[in-house]
Amino acid sequence: MREVDFLLTPSAPSPQVAGADVIFTAAGEGSSGYQYRFWQYDYAAATWTVVQDWSATATWTLAGTAPAGFYRIVADVKTNPASDVRDAFTFIDY
């Protein structure tokens, strides 16, 4: 596994009003060809969900129709598309 600098940024600060979409953008630094996977942890339901599986798409949208609550958004990054193993991850409590 190699070192990857990695950022996860929401399009708006928390909390947001009901109905507002929030776009999370992941950005690996220091290389190219990254693949990203996004997870959501719902504290109220105590459940993890893969909300976007591995792809080159570096954004995921928390829909404004999501129930109000406290979430942990996790982004994984990898450089080898053939692998299911992440090189790094980061998260935001939102």
N, C-alpha and C positions, 0 to 999 in steps of 0.2 A: 504494500500500500504506500502511495506517495502522498506527500503533503499537498493539500489544496486549500488555498484561502477562499473563503466562501461567505457570502452575504445573503440575507433574506430580509426583504423590505416590503412593508405593506403600503398600499397607495394612500391610506388615510390612517390617522392615529385612532387608537381605541379609547373610549367606546364610540360606536357609530349609531346613528339613528336607524330604526327599523326600516327596511327596504333599500338600504344602501349597499351595493356590491363593494367588496374590498378585494383588490388584486394584489396577490403576493408574488414578488419577483425574486427569483434566486439568481445569483451571479457567482459562478466560479471564476477565479482569477489565476493567471499564470499559465494557462494552456488554452486549448480550444477543443471543440468536439464533445463538450460535456453532455451528459444525459442526466435528467432530473426525475425525482419521484417525490410526491407530496403526500403527507399523512395529516390527518386531523384527529386530535384527541378531544372528546367531549367530556368535560369534567362532570357535568350533571348526570350523564349516562354511564360514565366510566368505561368508554369504548374507544378503541382505535379503529380508524378507517383509512385505507389507502384511497385517496380522493383523485389521484392522478398517477398512473403507473409510469414506469420508465419511458421517457421520450426526450427529444431535443427541446421540447417546449419548456421554457424557463419561468412560466407564469401559471398560476392557478387562482381561480376566483372563488371566494367565499360569497355565495349568493346572498343578496339582501333578504331572501325568503327564509334563510336559516333561522332556527329559533334563537331568541336572545339568550345569551349565556357566555361562559368563559371557555375558550378553546386554546389548545396548544397546536400550532401549525409547525410541522417538521418538514424540512426539505433535505433529501439525500442527493448527493452528486457522485457521479462516477465518470471515468474516462474510457473504460473498456465496454463497448456496447454488448459484447458477448457474455459479460459477467453479470450476476445478480448481486454482487457484493459492492456496497458503496465505498467510495474513497473517503468521504467526509459527510457530515450532516450538521445542521444547525436548526434552531427552533426559535419561535416567538410565542409568548403567551399573549393572547388577544381576547 
